[in-house]
Amino acid sequence: MSSESKNETSILIIDDDRAVLDALADELSEHYAVSALDSGEAALELLEKQQFEAIICDVRMPGMGGVELMRKVQNIDPHLVRILLTGFQDDAALEAAWMPGGVYKVGKPWGDELEIILRRALEQRAVLLEAQQQLGEERQAREQAELSVHQLDKMASLGTLSAGIAHEMRTPLAFIKANIDWLKTSFGQHYPALFNEDAEKNPADKNLPESISSELKAVLNDCQEGVVRLSEILEGLRGYAAPSSANLKDIDIRECIEQAVRLVSFKYKHTVEIHTALETAMPHIRGHEGELSQVVINLIVNGVQAMKEKGNIYVRATSDTESLRISVEDEGPGVPEEILPRLFEPFFTTKSDEINGNGLGLSISLGIARRHGGDLLYENGTHGGARFILELPL
């Protein structure tokens, strides 16, 4: 049997004596939500399904006795207030009296003693739980602060390292590019068919075997693409390590967004549809137009690549008296929860080799957002994919 009460504190009482059970239920239900059972086995089954703040149990019962039940209850909920009742002076009562682990013992008849012990024990339990919660929050905050400091230190070191790498690689890369261009030009002069798609107008030179001709062309093209790829990575490193120092100026953020959308739409116009919802009268902001356009382009391209270049992209912009929010949402698979802590790390990418992601896009975009006094955030989109939000102060 059970009775409801305005007090949300739930008490479970167990006694094989129906008269005792009814008396306990009637007395305690004035202040607590009471559930009453007549066996330890039934109580254990209920405790696996429902949470209680306190349990009051008779020591001597058929089957599972009160002492055994209290030991098993400790494993289910160590914070549960446990009170044993006994009206006998036998071995079971003696065992209950010596039982460790914060179990209260009350004799029968219990009088006011039971209610006083129950109330004080519940108060002590509440204080303990609050202290543990506060300790957990403090520990979590401390760990988060330590992680943030470590991350900032790592980012600063990486910025210095990136600047050095970019500087050292630019010169030899320029030599390699110049040599590859010279090779293509020279071979193209002696063997026009190598780099001319119209084979009938420029038949392959008979002095150069066809197998070597096709292989040489592929090798030179691969080398040239590799140089271009390395140059793009170096440019990203330069932007990450040495951000633009150009003066801020008033810019039309609406035009900035529309320009970014136009640039991306031209490339993916046959497979991806970009939907925009921009406020009609958007405020001008102080910033770098090129950098903010780069952020929007990066976010749109990331979304397109996440959808494997098929689907819809939603670009929205809203503002209030203090800030401007630009969101870019895709219909891709979203970002797995275990990846979120590393989402904005430089060089971290989940893109496949075919997409050739270098892992700098989001970290550079975050840097641009923060240089403008704003932030770049991630949340799950309404269409099942990812939504990135660029927040800028007005």
C-alpha positions, 0 to 999 in steps of 0.5 A: 500500500502507499499514500501520497503527501505534499512532501516529495521525500519518499520513505519505504517501510518494510515489516511482516506484521500488518498492524505495525506496517499500517501504524508506521504508514499512518504516522509517517504519511503526514509528512512523507510519501510512503510506500509499504511492503511486507517482505525484504525480497519485494523491497529489494525489487522495488529499490531497483526500480524506484528511488527513495530517500529513506528505508525503515525495516524490521529486523526479524522477517521471514526470508530476507531479514532486515540486516541482510536487506540493509547490506544489499541496500548499501550497494544500491544507494549508499546515501539512503537513510537506513533505520532498523526496528526491533522489539526483541533482544536476540541474536538478530537484534544484537547483530543489528545493533553492531551493524556498521555503515550508518544504520540507525537502530530504533526499538519497538515501540518507537514513540517520538524517537523514530520521527526525530531520528528520521528527520535529522538523518534526512537533514544530514543526508541533504547536507551531504549530497549538497556538499558532494555536488558542490565539490563535484562542480568545483572539481569540474570547474578546476579541470576545465580551467586547467584544460583551458590553460593547457589548450591556450599554451598549446595554441600559443606554442603552435602559433609560434611553430607554425610561423617558423614552419611557414617561413622556412618552407616558402623559399624551397617551395618556390624553387620546386614550383619554378622547376616544375613549371620549367619542366612542363614548359620545356617538355611542352615545347619539345613534345607538344602532345604532352600538354595539349588535349587536342591530339589530332592537331599535335600528334605525339612525338614518335621519339617519345614512347606513348607509355612514357608520354602519359606517365610523364604528364601524370607525374608532372601534373601531380607534382604541380597539384602537390605544390599548389596544395602545400601553398594553400596549407602554408597560407592557412598557417600564415593566417593562423600564426600571423593574423591580418593587422589591417585597420578595422572599418565599417562594413555592410555585413549583409553584403559580406554574407551575400558575396560569400554565398555567391562565391560558393554557389557558383562552384556547387550550383548544380548539386547544392542549394543555399538558402539565405534568411537575412534581416532586411536592415542589418547594422554595419559593424567594425571589422575586416570584410575579407576575413569575415567573408572567409569565415562564412565561406569556410563554414558553407564549404564545410557543410557542403563537404559534410553532405558530400556535395548534395543537399541544402545549406541554410544561412541565417543572420539576426541581430539585436541591440548588442550582437549579430549572429550568423548561422550556417547549417547543413543537412549532413551527419553532424559532429559526433559528441566525442569529437566536439572537444577537438572541433576547433583544434588546428590540423584536426580533421574528420574529412576523408583523403578525397576531400583533402581537409587540412584541419585549419579552416575552423581554427582560423575561423575561430581566431577571426571571430575572436579577433573581432571580439566575438566567438564561433560556436557549434550546436546540433541543427534542426535538420539533423546536421551541424550548425555553426554560429558566428557571434559578433558584437555591435 
